[in-house]
Structures are given as C-alpha cells and as structure tokens.
Amino acid sequence: MRTPDSPYLELGFYFESLAQREVLLRVIDTLTLWGGVSCHSATSSIPGPKENETDAKEQRQCKEREYAISDLNEVRALMTNDDQVLRKLTISGLMNIIPDTYEFVVSGDRVGRPSQHGTVIGIWGDGSWLSTGSTEVDAFQKKCGPRVLEVFRTLIGEMSPTYAAITVDYGLETPDELRRDPRSYAFRNFYLSARLLSQSVIRRFGNEYQKFHQETCGEGRLFLSAGFLLPDDPPVPSAVAYEASGFIANTIAHALP
C-alpha cells in the first residue's frame, strides 16, 4: 500500500450542530457497513503538559500519536479517551480508484478552523488521475468519475450532512469561514440539504445556472458541473461554475449560524 498522490480528491461534508466526536462516530458507523473498507491506522492529537493551572486543553501545545488499527471497533475504543482528539484515519477500499492506495478521513484542524456550531470532515483520495493536462475527459476519468459520484451519493444518503462538496486540493469551508470570505471554490460540485434549498437557490439554478446537472439526493439536492463526474454531459463553463460557487457560499453564510 502507498499514500495517495496529489492533487487530493476530497469529499467534504459539513454537519450543523454536531460535535467532531459525534460526526466521526457517524462516519465510522457508515464505513463499518460499507463492504470492503479496511482501517490501517489512526492519528490522534494529545495536549501537552500544562504550563500553569489556567491552561485550557485546546490552548496547550499538542503532539500527535499514531496507532496501528486493524478494525473500526478499535477506533471507537480509542475515541473513549477524552484526553485526545482523533484527527485522521487511514483507510482503503472506499473510493477504491487507484489500487493499493490509502485514503484518509480527516477532521478538525486538518480540514479547517473548527466551528462552534458544527463540524467539517473530509475523505481524501488520490487525485493524480485528474492531472492529465487536457481539457478532455479521458477513458480512465470516465471510469473513475462515476465511481466517485456513486460513493458521494451513498455517503450523503447514509450520513445526512447539512451540505457537502467534491473538490480537488481544496478544503470545504465552515459557515464561519464563508462569512469571513465568501469567494469559495468549493461549490462547483455540491450537495445542499433541504434546509438550504431556498426559493432563491431553486430560481437561480433554474435560470442563470441551469447548465448544472441536478438530481434529488438524500434529503436534499445535488448540483454538478464537472465533466469527469458526468462524462457523457457537457461540462459547465468554469466562469459560470465559479460564479455559482460564490452564490452558494453566500447563501450558506447567511442561512447557517
């Protein structure tokens, strides 16, 4: 087995009102039911010793510790330790695009600044197959893209995130981050739960952004622009996709705490 090559393909999910531990347990439960997924290691962040009595755990310098893991139940046991925070799981067999290549489940500060109202979690895989130097979707991408989309749809249905996105070398932002800077590249291939499907979103994607592929997914709706995910459909022009991404970023920033 080898580590994935860059650029990283990321499936990012945001869960409103759920703490990091709750989200990780939801992910672990989903992966447990997913046939063929293996877990190899877990990396935790452990706060260092207190420098004084008023030091909060999150303010102390942290060190990372990696554990060899052979079963997802071992991860649940590891998470019962309140003195450490699980940051990364090394798995294989989920997207299963490049043979003998690890995938990562990452959370907390590996994805972005933590939000007091929810949690972002990402699943990273090898995205080197997207770096062909050509604007055309090649034969391998036509095979891999639909597989990525199938995994994304299934994870949304199983985990019910508030919103989610498929990105390349780009982390999904929290609502806090989108309020600070709504110029996001994340929402070019994305999912919105019913909570975020306002009339303005439905109207804009029925008019200005009607070239996006749309479909019902889980309790919400999926919007897709990239050719590699839908190789038989014409891709949405990049300028239109980026404009739509900014519109969705603003929608989320104003709709969620």
C-alpha positions in Angstrom: 0.0 0.0 0.0 1.1 3.6 -0.7 0.0 7.0 0.3 -2.2 8.9 -2.3 -0.6 11.2 -4.8 -1.5 14.9 -5.1 -3.7 16.6 -6.1 -6.0 15.2 -3.4 -9.6 14.5 -4.4 -11.7 15.4 -1.4 -15.3 14.5 -0.4 -16.1 17.2 2.2 -19.1 17.2 4.5 -20.4 19.8 6.9 -22.7 18.8 9.8 -24.6 21.5 11.6 -24.9 21.3 15.4 -22.8 18.1 15.6 -19.5 18.0 17.5 -16.4 16.4 16.0 -16.8 13.2 18.0 -20.4 12.7 17.0 -19.5 13.2 13.3 -16.6 10.8 13.5 -18.8 8.1 15.1 -21.4 8.6 12.3 -18.6 8.2 9.7 -17.3 5.1 11.4 -20.8 3.6 11.6 -21.2 4.2 7.8 -17.8 2.7 7.0 -18.5 -0.3 9.1 -21.5 -1.1 7.0 -19.6 -0.4 3.7 -18.3 -3.7 2.4 -14.6 -3.9 1.6 -13.3 -0.9 3.7 -10.3 -1.6 5.8 -8.8 0.6 8.5 -5.0 0.7 8.9 -4.1 3.5 11.4 -5.5 6.4 13.4 -3.7 9.6 14.3 -4.7 11.5 17.5 -3.8 14.9 18.8 -2.8 14.9 22.5 -2.5 18.1 24.5 0.9 18.6 26.1 1.6 19.2 29.8 0.1 22.3 31.5 2.4 25.3 31.8 0.1 26.7 34.5 -3.1 25.9 36.2 -5.2 28.1 34.0 -4.1 26.5 30.7 -7.1 25.1 28.8 -6.6 21.9 26.9 -7.2 23.5 23.5 -4.6 26.2 24.2 -1.8 23.8 25.1 0.8 22.7 22.6 -0.3 19.3 21.1 1.6 16.3 19.9 0.4 13.6 17.5 0.4 9.9 18.1 -0.3 7.3 15.5 -1.9 3.9 16.4 -2.0 0.8 14.3 -5.6 -0.1 13.7 -7.0 -3.3 12.2 -10.7 -2.9 12.9 -13.0 0.1 13.1 -14.2 -1.0 16.5 -10.7 -0.2 17.8 -11.3 3.4 16.6 -14.5 3.6 18.7 -12.5 2.4 21.7 -9.8 5.0 21.0 -12.4 7.7 21.0 -13.5 7.0 24.5 -10.3 8.6 25.7 -11.2 12.3 26.4 -7.5 13.3 26.6 -7.0 13.0 22.9 -8.8 14.1 19.7 -8.9 11.8 16.7 -7.6 13.8 13.6 -7.0 11.2 10.9 -8.0 7.7 9.9 -6.0 5.9 7.2 -8.4 3.5 5.3 -8.6 1.8 2.0 -11.3 0.4 -0.2 -13.8 3.2 -0.1 -13.4 5.1 -3.4 -11.1 2.4 -4.5 -9.9 4.1 -7.6 -6.1 3.6 -7.6 -5.2 0.0 -6.5 -3.2 -0.4 -3.3 -3.6 3.2 -2.3 -4.6 4.6 1.1 -7.4 7.1 1.7 -7.7 9.5 4.6 -10.6 10.5 6.8 -9.6 13.9 8.3 -11.2 16.2 10.8 -10.6 19.2 12.9 -7.7 21.5 12.1 -6.6 19.2 9.3 -9.6 20.4 7.3 -10.1 24.0 8.5 -10.6 26.1 11.6 -13.1 24.5 13.9 -16.6 25.9 14.1 -18.6 26.3 17.3 -21.8 25.4 15.5 -20.8 22.3 13.5 -18.1 20.1 12.1 -16.4 19.6 8.7 -15.0 16.2 7.9 -13.2 15.2 4.7 -12.4 12.0 2.9 -9.2 12.4 0.8 -8.1 10.1 -2.0 -5.6 10.1 -4.8 -6.5 12.7 -7.5 -3.5 12.3 -9.7 -5.7 10.8 -12.4 -7.3 14.2 -12.8 -4.0 15.8 -13.8 -3.9 14.8 -17.5 -3.0 18.3 -18.8 -6.0 18.0 -21.2 -9.5 19.6 -21.0 -10.9 16.4 -22.5 -12.2 13.6 -20.2 -10.1 10.6 -20.9 -11.0 6.9 -20.7 -9.7 6.5 -17.1 -11.6 9.5 -15.9 -14.8 8.2 -17.5 -14.3 5.1 -15.4 -13.3 6.8 -12.1 -15.6 9.8 -12.1 -18.9 7.9 -11.9 -17.4 5.8 -9.1 -16.5 8.9 -7.1 -20.1 10.2 -7.6 -21.6 6.9 -6.5 -19.6 7.0 -3.3 -20.6 10.6 -2.7 -24.3 9.9 -3.2 -24.2 6.9 -0.9 -22.3 8.8 1.9 -24.8 11.6 1.7 -27.7 9.2 2.0 -26.2 7.4 4.9 -24.8 10.4 6.9 -27.3 13.3 6.1 -24.9 16.2 6.1 -26.1 19.8 6.0 -24.0 20.4 2.9 -21.2 18.7 1.1 -18.9 19.1 -1.9 -16.5 17.2 -4.2 -13.3 19.3 -4.5 -9.7 18.9 -5.7 -6.9 20.2 -3.4 -9.4 22.5 -1.7 -11.0 22.1 1.7 -14.7 22.6 2.4 -15.3 25.7 4.5 -17.5 26.2 7.5 -20.2 28.8 7.6 -17.9 30.9 9.8 -15.2 30.9 7.2 -17.6 31.7 4.4 -18.8 34.8 6.3 -15.2 35.9 6.5 -14.6 35.3 2.8 -17.4 34.0 0.5 -15.1 33.7 -2.5 -15.2 29.9 -2.3 -14.2 27.4 -5.0 -15.9 24.5 -3.2 -19.4 24.7 -4.5 -19.0 23.6 -8.1 -20.0 20.0 -7.4 -22.0 20.0 -4.3 -25.0 18.9 -2.2 -27.5 21.0 -0.2 -29.8 19.6 2.4 -33.5 20.7 2.3 -32.7 23.3 5.0 -30.6 25.2 2.4 -32.9 24.8 -0.6 -34.4 28.3 -0.6 -36.5 29.7 -3.4 -33.6 31.9 -4.5 -31.4 28.8 -4.9 -34.0 27.0 -6.9 -34.7 30.0 -9.0 -31.0 30.8 -9.8 -30.3 27.2 -10.7 -33.4 27.1 -12.9 -32.3 30.3 -14.8 -28.6 31.5 -14.7 -27.1 28.2 -13.7 -29.4 25.8 -15.5 -26.5 24.1 -17.2 -25.7 22.4 -13.9 -26.8 18.8 -13.6 -29.3 18.5 -10.8 -30.8 15.5 -9.0 -32.5 14.6 -5.8 -30.1 13.1 -3.3 -30.8 12.0 0.3 -33.0 14.7 1.9 -31.7 17.4 -0.5 -30.4 18.1 -3.9 -27.1 17.5 -5.8 -25.7 20.1 -8.3 -22.8 19.0 -10.6 -20.7 20.9 -13.1 -17.5 18.8 -13.7 -17.2 16.7 -16.8 -15.2 13.9 -15.1 -18.2 13.2 -12.8 -20.7 13.0 -15.7 -18.5 12.2 -18.7 -21.5 12.0 -21.0 -22.7 15.5 -20.2 -21.0 18.8 -21.4 -19.2 20.5 -18.5 -20.4 23.8 -17.2 -18.1 26.7 -18.2 -15.6 27.4 -15.4 -16.6 31.1 -15.1 -20.2 30.1 -14.6 -19.3 27.4 -12.1 -17.2 29.8 -10.0 -19.9 32.4 -10.0 -22.4 29.8 -8.8 -19.9 28.7 -6.1 -19.8 32.2 -4.7 -23.6 32.5 -4.8 -23.9 29.2 -2.8 -21.2 30.3 -0.3 -23.1 33.5 0.4 -26.4 31.5 0.8 -24.8 29.2 3.3 -23.1 32.1 5.2 -26.4 33.8 5.7 -28.6 30.8 6.3 -26.5 29.0 9.0 -25.1 30.1 12.4 
